[in-house]
């Protein structure tokens, strides 16, 4: 049928031409972009799968880059430790040189100058070795000796040293907490931290200040904010705790103070008095709190900011007077000899005791011989007499009073004891008869106890007595709404080495200072000191070697990780390409076919449009 109104030939040709044009446009888009899927409509399921694979490929690529960064970081740390090893080897040479008897002490003093410089450079290396401004040997890193850790719980304490009271700040309330300002027992979820905060700290402070009135008077009515942390330090049986403080170089009292207790050494049972380290916990806290009191009252001497810094043997020895020089094994040899004594006047073991005294120096064993030396000074300062905790404390209080008056340590000792430090060292070296007799009596009186001069029951009672009988009745001002608990361990860096969450390689960071390596008090001023230094350096070289081996193993692991990541990324990208990328040959065939159909369709459409002209010719 011929019709003017409807040209079906043209309509059909136009529709077919439109289909061909759309198909050609899609093929042109695929050819120009290189992708088979340019929008979800092209292949909905294929697009979803492709995007998941793309996420994985790009994630794996970045993970490989992360691993390479990890290798670079480890190489920096290992390179720094290579220098530490070199310095330790040089220190070992110097220590062996100083140990020979053909040198005089003045020669050893010159050798010791280089030893101290090497220690300072080890500390500087540990402090300044960084990667992307991240310290690789942080202060809270793993110990090179031990790597286990427990949880950390922290308090910020307001401590009234004069009255034996304190207040906990910066915390949040526990269950059933009373309002702020009430004296209550705190409940933080950590029995260890609670016992230290509620009982041990105030009890020990009470005994320290009652035993040393000059220090108590120096505190006056001041209230001191202290931070108390129960946290990882360096693993079990190493540093059990330490007191720290910050101060202004211009003078004045410390600007902040705190005590950190190693949670690897103590647990809840110890805090409750049933654990194997229950006595050690109390002795350690008394030791560190003695440091804190001296840091506050004798800031210049404890910091050295005005020139004189008290030697380690004096600082640690006086702290041992509080904690007890027989509490933590530092004088077990003396305890052994004391067990053979029938009375304090039994001289049957004097030869052994004298040999023990001459075997070490106060500088070489500040916790052992340093305690004996400071106890002896206290006894001398109080006019000799009976060897009791009270007499020793009274004499040491006179030395403290001189120090508080602005006198140097050398002057305070000379003024109150009649001997100088050089003479004290000679008495140890020669096994002096009077010193031997004093130490014999001290060991005998302490053989059933800790040897603490602040304990209410005397030298022969255990560390539990350092708390005093009335310590728990003190008016503690605890704010239970200001208790903070922070769970953390030693520093580590988690390298993200996968496209999924939680795929990490943990790189442990180690504390590599001279103190962490056990070299803090090392010197070679005498042959005995040099012998101790040789053993200490030997251990330090072993510790550094262990850490370097660990880093080497990590580096090898990361290199294998990168190879595996690259392999997975390559094959996943190939699979994604099969889904997403266009097949150029196939699309070119279709595009060429579309070109031909498009031209044919256009020609037919033109002819179909001529049919209306033919109808007009019939009407004419």
C-alpha positions in Angstrom: 0.0 0.0 0.0 1.2 3.4 -0.9 0.7 6.0 1.8 1.6 9.7 2.3 0.9 9.7 6.0 3.1 6.8 7.1 6.4 6.0 5.4 7.2 2.5 6.9 10.2 2.0 4.7 11.8 5.2 6.1 10.8 4.4 9.7 12.3 0.9 9.5 15.5 2.2 7.9 15.8 4.9 10.5 15.4 2.5 13.4 18.0 0.1 12.0 20.4 3.0 11.4 19.9 4.2 15.0 20.8 0.7 16.4 23.9 0.6 14.2 24.9 4.1 15.3 24.5 3.3 19.0 26.5 0.1 18.6 29.2 1.9 16.7 29.3 4.6 19.4 29.8 2.0 22.2 32.5 0.2 20.2 34.2 3.6 19.5 34.1 4.3 23.3 35.7 1.0 24.1 38.4 1.4 21.5 39.2 4.9 22.6 39.2 4.1 26.3 40.7 0.6 26.1 38.1 -0.7 28.5 35.3 -3.2 27.8 33.5 -1.8 30.9 33.1 1.9 31.0 30.0 2.1 33.0 28.0 -0.3 35.2 25.5 -0.9 32.3 28.2 -2.4 30.2 28.5 -5.4 32.6 27.1 -4.9 36.0 28.5 -8.1 37.5 31.8 -7.7 35.8 32.2 -4.1 37.1 31.7 -5.3 40.7 34.3 -8.0 40.4 36.7 -5.7 38.6 36.5 -3.0 41.3 37.1 -5.6 44.0 40.2 -6.8 42.1 41.3 -3.2 41.5 41.1 -2.5 45.3 43.3 -5.5 45.9 45.9 -4.7 43.3 46.3 -1.1 44.4 46.4 -2.2 48.0 49.0 -4.8 47.3 51.1 -2.2 45.4 51.0 0.1 48.4 51.7 -2.7 50.8 54.8 -3.6 48.8 55.9 0.1 49.1 55.2 -0.1 52.9 57.4 -3.1 53.2 60.1 -1.4 51.3 59.9 1.6 53.7 60.1 -1.0 56.5 63.3 -2.3 55.0 64.7 1.2 54.8 63.8 1.8 58.5 65.4 -1.4 59.6 68.5 -0.7 57.6 68.9 2.7 59.4 68.5 1.1 62.8 70.9 -1.8 62.0 73.4 0.7 60.6 73.3 2.7 63.8 73.8 -0.5 65.8 76.8 -1.3 63.7 78.4 1.9 65.0 77.4 1.0 68.5 79.1 -2.3 68.1 82.2 -0.6 66.9 82.1 1.7 69.9 81.7 -1.2 72.3 84.6 -3.0 70.7 86.8 0.0 71.3 85.5 0.3 74.8 86.4 -3.4 75.3 90.0 -2.7 74.2 90.2 0.2 76.6 88.8 -1.8 79.5 91.3 -4.6 78.9 94.1 -2.0 78.7 93.0 -0.4 82.0 92.8 -3.8 83.7 96.5 -4.4 83.5 98.6 -3.7 86.6 101.3 -1.8 84.8 99.2 1.3 84.7 98.6 3.8 87.5 95.2 5.1 88.4 96.1 8.5 86.8 96.6 6.5 83.5 93.3 4.8 84.0 91.6 8.1 84.5 92.7 9.2 81.1 91.5 6.0 79.6 88.2 6.5 81.4 87.8 9.8 79.6 87.4 8.0 76.3 85.2 5.4 77.9 82.8 8.1 79.1 82.8 9.8 75.7 82.0 6.4 74.0 79.1 6.0 76.4 77.9 9.5 75.7 78.0 8.8 72.0 76.1 5.5 72.4 73.4 7.5 74.2 73.4 10.1 71.5 73.1 7.5 68.8 70.2 5.9 70.6 68.5 9.2 71.1 69.0 10.7 67.6 68.5 7.7 65.3 65.2 8.3 63.5 63.2 7.4 60.4 60.6 9.9 59.3 61.0 11.6 62.7 60.2 8.3 64.5 62.7 7.4 67.2 64.0 3.9 66.4 65.4 3.4 69.9 62.8 5.0 72.2 63.0 5.2 75.9 60.0 2.9 76.3 61.3 0.4 73.8 61.9 -3.3 74.4 64.9 -4.1 76.5 67.7 -5.8 74.6 67.8 -8.2 77.5 64.1 -9.0 77.8 61.1 -8.4 75.5 58.0 -9.5 77.4 55.6 -6.9 78.7 52.4 -6.5 80.7 49.7 -3.9 80.8 50.3 -0.3 81.8 48.1 1.5 84.4 48.8 5.1 85.3 48.0 7.6 88.0 48.8 11.3 88.4 49.2 11.7 92.1 49.2 14.8 94.3 51.5 13.9 97.1 51.8 15.8 100.4 55.3 14.7 101.5 55.0 16.5 104.8 51.9 14.8 106.0 52.1 11.6 104.1 49.0 12.3 102.0 48.4 12.3 98.3 45.6 12.9 95.8 45.1 11.1 92.4 44.3 13.4 89.4 43.6 13.0 85.7 41.4 9.9 86.1 37.8 8.7 85.8 35.6 7.2 88.5 35.3 3.5 89.2 32.1 1.7 90.3 30.6 3.1 93.5 33.0 6.0 93.6 32.4 8.8 96.1 32.4 12.4 95.2 35.5 14.4 94.6 37.4 15.4 97.7 36.5 12.4 99.8 39.2 10.1 101.1 38.4 6.7 99.5 40.1 3.6 98.4 40.3 3.7 94.6 39.2 0.9 92.3 40.8 1.1 88.9 40.7 -2.5 87.8 44.3 -3.0 88.6 45.0 -4.5 92.1 48.7 -3.7 91.7 48.2 -0.1 90.8 45.6 0.4 93.5 47.7 -1.1 96.2 50.7 1.1 95.2 48.6 4.2 95.1 46.4 3.5 98.2 48.9 1.9 100.6 52.6 1.6 99.6 53.3 5.1 98.5 51.8 7.0 101.5 53.1 4.4 103.9 56.7 4.5 102.7 56.6 8.3 102.5 55.5 8.5 106.1 58.5 6.3 107.3 61.0 8.2 105.1 60.1 11.6 106.4 59.8 10.5 110.0 63.3 8.9 109.7 64.9 12.0 108.2 63.5 15.1 109.9 65.8 17.5 107.9 64.2 16.3 104.7 60.7 16.7 106.2 61.4 20.2 107.3 62.8 21.1 103.8 59.4 19.9 102.3 57.5 22.2 104.7 53.9 22.5 103.8 54.4 21.9 100.1 52.2 19.6 98.0 53.8 17.8 95.1 52.2 16.3 92.1 53.7 13.0 91.1 52.9 10.7 88.2 52.8 7.0 89.1 52.9 4.5 86.3 52.7 0.7 86.5 54.1 -0.1 83.1 56.6 -2.1 81.1 60.2 -0.9 81.5 62.7 -3.6 80.4 61.3 -7.0 81.3 61.5 -9.3 84.3 64.4 -9.1 86.7 66.0 -6.0 85.2 65.0 -2.4 86.2 62.2 -2.9 88.7 61.3 0.8 88.9 62.7 4.2 88.6 61.9 7.7 89.9 62.1 10.6 87.4 61.7 14.4 87.6 62.0 17.5 85.4 63.4 20.8 86.5 64.3 24.3 85.3 68.0 25.1 84.7 67.3 28.4 86.3 66.7 26.8 89.7 63.8 26.1 92.0 62.0 22.8 92.8 61.2 20.2 90.2 58.5 21.1 87.7 57.2 17.5 87.5 58.0 14.2 89.3 57.0 10.6 88.9 57.7 6.9 89.5 57.5 4.1 87.0 57.2 0.5 88.2 57.9 -2.4 85.9 54.8 -4.5 85.5 56.9 -7.3 84.2 58.4 -7.7 87.7 55.3 -7.3 89.9 51.7 -8.6 89.8 48.5 -8.4 91.7 49.6 -11.2 94.1 52.7 -9.2 95.0 50.6 -6.2 95.7 48.3 -8.3 98.0 51.3 -9.7 99.9 51.0 -13.3 98.6 53.3 -13.2 95.6 56.9 -14.2 95.4 57.9 -10.5 94.9 55.7 -9.0 97.6 58.6 -7.9 99.8 60.6 -6.8 96.7 57.7 -4.5 95.7 57.6 -2.7 99.0 61.4 -2.4 99.2 61.6 -1.1 95.6 58.9 1.5 96.2 60.6 2.7 99.4 63.9 2.9 97.4 62.3 5.0 94.6 60.3 7.2 96.9 63.6 8.0 98.7 64.9 9.2 95.4 61.8 11.3 94.9 62.1 13.0 98.3 65.8 13.8 97.6 65.0 15.0 94.1 62.5 17.5 95.5 64.6 18.7 98.5 68.1 18.3 97.0 67.3 19.2 93.4 70.6 20.7 92.5 72.7 17.8 93.7 70.4 15.2 92.2 70.3 16.9 88.8 73.8 18.4 88.7 72.3 21.6 87.2 74.7 23.8 89.2 77.8 21.8 88.7 77.9 19.1 91.3 75.9 16.0 90.8 75.8 13.4 93.5 77.7 10.2 92.5 75.6 7.2 91.7 76.9 5.3 94.8 75.5 8.0 97.1 72.2 8.5 95.3 71.5 4.8 95.1 73.1 4.0 98.5 70.9 6.4 100.3 67.9 5.0 98.5 68.9 1.6 99.6 69.0 2.8 103.2 65.2 3.2 102.8 64.5 0.1 100.7 67.0 -2.1 102.4 70.4 -3.2 101.2 69.6 -6.8 101.9 66.2 -6.9 100.3 66.9 -7.6 96.6 70.0 -9.8 96.6 72.7 -7.2 96.3 74.4 -8.3 99.5 73.5 -12.0 99.6 77.2 -12.9 100.1 77.2 -10.9 103.4 73.9 -12.6 104.4 75.6 -16.0 103.8 78.5 -15.1 106.1 76.1 -13.6 108.7 74.4 -17.0 109.1 77.6 -18.4 110.6 77.8 -15.6 113.2 76.6 -16.3 116.8 76.5 -12.6 117.7 77.4 -9.3 116.2 80.7 -9.5 118.0 81.6 -12.8 116.5 84.7 -12.0 114.4 85.0 -15.5 112.8 83.9 -14.3 109.4 85.8 -11.0 109.4 88.4 -12.2 106.9 85.7 -13.2 104.4 83.8 -10.0 105.0 87.0 -7.9 104.5 87.8 -9.8 101.2 84.2 -9.1 100.1 84.5 -5.4 100.8 87.8 -5.1 98.9 86.6 -7.1 95.9 84.3 -4.3 94.7 84.0 -0.5 94.7 81.0 1.7 95.7 81.0 3.0 92.1 81.0 -0.4 90.6 78.2 -1.7 92.9 76.2 1.3 93.9 73.3 -0.8 95.2 75.5 -3.1 97.2 78.7 -1.4 98.2 77.0 2.0 97.8 74.5 1.0 100.5 77.3 -0.3 102.8 79.2 3.0 102.3 76.3 5.3 103.0 75.3 3.2 106.0 78.9 3.5 107.3 78.9 7.3 106.8 75.6 7.6 108.7 77.0 5.5 111.5 80.2 7.6 111.7 78.2 10.9 111.5 76.1 9.8 114.5 79.2 9.2 116.6 79.5 5.5 115.9 77.9 3.6 118.8 75.4 0.8 118.3 74.8 -0.4 114.7 71.0 0.2 114.5 68.8 1.6 111.8 67.8 4.5 114.0 71.5 5.5 114.6 72.4 5.2 111.0 69.4 7.3 109.9 70.1 9.9 112.5 73.7 10.3 111.2 72.6 10.4 107.6 70.1 13.1 108.5 73.0 15.3 109.7 74.7 14.9 106.3 71.3 15.7 104.6 71.1 18.9 106.8 74.6 20.0 105.6 73.6 19.4 102.0 70.4 21.3 102.5 72.5 24.2 103.9 74.2 24.4 100.5 77.4 22.5 101.3 79.0 20.2 98.8 78.7 16.4 99.3 82.5 16.2 100.0 82.2 18.9 102.7 79.1 17.4 104.2 80.8 14.0 104.5 84.1 15.5 105.9 82.3 17.7 108.3 80.1 15.0 109.8 82.3 11.9 109.6 85.8 13.1 109.8 86.9 11.3 106.7 86.7 12.2 103.0 85.5 10.2 100.1 89.0 9.1 99.0 89.6 7.7 102.5 86.2 5.9 102.4 87.2 4.3 99.1 90.6 3.3 100.5 88.9 1.6 103.5 86.8 -0.5 101.1 89.9 -1.3 99.0 92.0 -2.3 102.0 89.2 -4.1 103.9 89.6 -1.7 106.8 89.2 -3.2 110.2 86.6 -0.7 111.5 84.6 -0.8 108.3 84.7 -4.6 108.4 83.5 -4.6 112.0 80.7 -2.2 111.1 79.6 -4.3 108.1 79.7 -7.5 110.2 77.4 -6.0 112.7 75.1 -4.5 110.0 74.9 -7.9 108.3 74.2 -9.7 111.6 71.5 -7.3 112.6 69.9 -7.5 109.1 70.2 -11.3 108.5 66.5 -11.8 109.3 65.3 -8.6 107.5 65.9 -6.1 104.8 68.5 -3.8 106.4 66.2 -0.8 106.0 67.0 2.1 108.3 63.5 3.5 108.1 61.7 0.3 109.1 59.9 0.7 112.4 61.1 -2.7 113.7 64.8 -2.0 112.9 67.3 -3.6 110.5 66.1 -7.1 111.2 62.5 -6.9 109.9 61.3 -7.4 106.4 60.4 -4.8 103.8 56.7 -4.8 104.8 57.7 -2.8 107.9 58.9 0.2 105.7 55.2 1.1 105.5 54.9 1.9 109.2 52.1 0.8 111.5 50.0 3.9 111.1 50.5 4.5 107.3 47.0 3.2 106.4 45.4 5.6 108.8 46.7 8.7 107.1 44.1 11.1 105.7 44.5 10.3 102.0 42.8 12.7 99.6 41.9 10.5 96.6 39.6 11.7 93.8 38.2 8.6 92.2 36.9 10.6 89.3 40.5 11.3 88.2 41.9 7.8 87.7 43.4 7.0 84.3 44.1 3.5 83.0 46.2 3.2 79.8 47.0 -0.2 78.4 50.2 -0.3 76.4 53.5 -2.1 76.1 56.9 -1.4 74.6 57.2 0.6 71.4 56.8 -1.3 68.1 56.0 -0.3 64.5 53.3 -2.3 62.7 54.0 -2.4 59.0 50.8 -2.9 56.9 51.9 -5.5 54.4 48.7 -6.6 52.9 45.5 -5.3 51.2 43.3 -6.4 54.1 43.1 -5.0 57.6 45.3 -6.6 60.3 48.0 -8.0 57.9 51.0 -6.6 59.8 54.6 -7.4 60.4 55.5 -6.0 63.8 59.0 -4.5 64.1 60.0 -4.2 67.8 61.8 -1.1 68.8 64.5 -1.4 71.4 65.9 0.9 74.0 69.6 0.9 73.2 71.1 3.5 75.6 74.1 2.7 77.7 71.7 2.3 80.6 69.6 -0.3 78.7 72.9 -2.1 77.8 73.9 -2.3 81.5 76.7 0.2 81.1 75.3 3.2 83.0 77.8 3.2 85.8 80.7 1.7 83.9 84.2 3.2 84.4 87.8 2.0 84.4 89.3 4.1 87.1 90.6 1.1 89.0 91.5 -2.4 88.0 88.4 -3.7 89.8 86.3 -1.3 87.8 88.0 -2.3 84.6 87.3 -6.0 85.3 83.6 -5.2 85.9 83.7 -3.1 82.7 85.1 -6.0 80.6 82.2 -8.3 81.8 79.6 -5.6 81.2 80.9 -4.7 77.7 80.9 -8.4 76.8 77.3 -8.7 77.7 76.4 -5.4 75.9 78.1 -6.6 72.7 76.0 -9.8 73.0 72.8 -7.7 73.5 73.5 -5.5 70.5 74.3 -8.5 68.4 70.9 -10.0 69.3 69.1 -6.9 68.2 71.0 -6.7 65.0 70.2 -10.3 64.2 66.6 -9.6 64.9 66.6 -6.7 62.5 68.5 -8.7 59.9 65.8 -11.4 60.1 63.1 -8.8 59.8 64.7 -7.4 56.7 65.0 -10.8 55.0 61.3 -11.4 55.8 60.3 -8.1 54.3 62.2 -8.8 51.1 60.3 -12.1 50.8 57.1 -10.3 51.6 57.7 -7.8 48.8 58.3 -10.6 46.3 55.1 -12.3 47.3 53.1 -9.1 47.1 54.4 -8.3 43.7 53.5 -11.8 42.4 50.0 -11.6 43.8 49.5 -8.1 42.4 50.7 -9.0 39.0 48.4 -12.1 38.7 45.4 -10.3 40.1 46.0 -7.4 37.7 46.1 -9.9 34.8 42.8 -11.4 36.0 41.2 -8.0 36.3 42.4 -7.1 32.8 40.5 -10.1 31.4 37.3 -8.7 32.9 37.8 -4.9 32.4 40.0 -4.4 29.4 38.6 -4.4 25.8 39.6 -6.9 23.2 40.9 -4.5 20.5 40.7 -7.1 17.6 37.2 -8.1 18.4 36.0 -4.5 18.8 37.7 -3.4 15.5 35.9 -6.2 13.7 32.6 -5.0 15.2 33.4 -1.4 14.6 34.2 -2.0 10.9 31.0 -4.0 10.5 29.1 -1.1 12.1 30.8 1.4 9.6 29.5 -0.7 6.7 26.0 -1.1 8.2 25.9 2.6 9.0 26.7 3.6 5.4 24.2 1.1 4.0 21.5 2.2 6.4 22.0 5.8 5.5 21.7 4.9 1.8 18.5 2.9 2.3 17.0 5.7 4.4 17.7 8.2 1.7 16.0 5.9 -0.9 13.0 5.3 1.4 12.5 9.0 1.8 12.1 9.2 -2.0 8.9 7.1 -1.9 6.7 10.1 -1.1 8.0 11.8 -4.3 6.9 8.8 -6.3 3.3 9.1 -4.9 3.2 12.8 -5.9 4.1 11.8 -9.5 1.0 9.5 -9.6 -1.2 12.4 -8.5 0.2 14.7 -11.2 
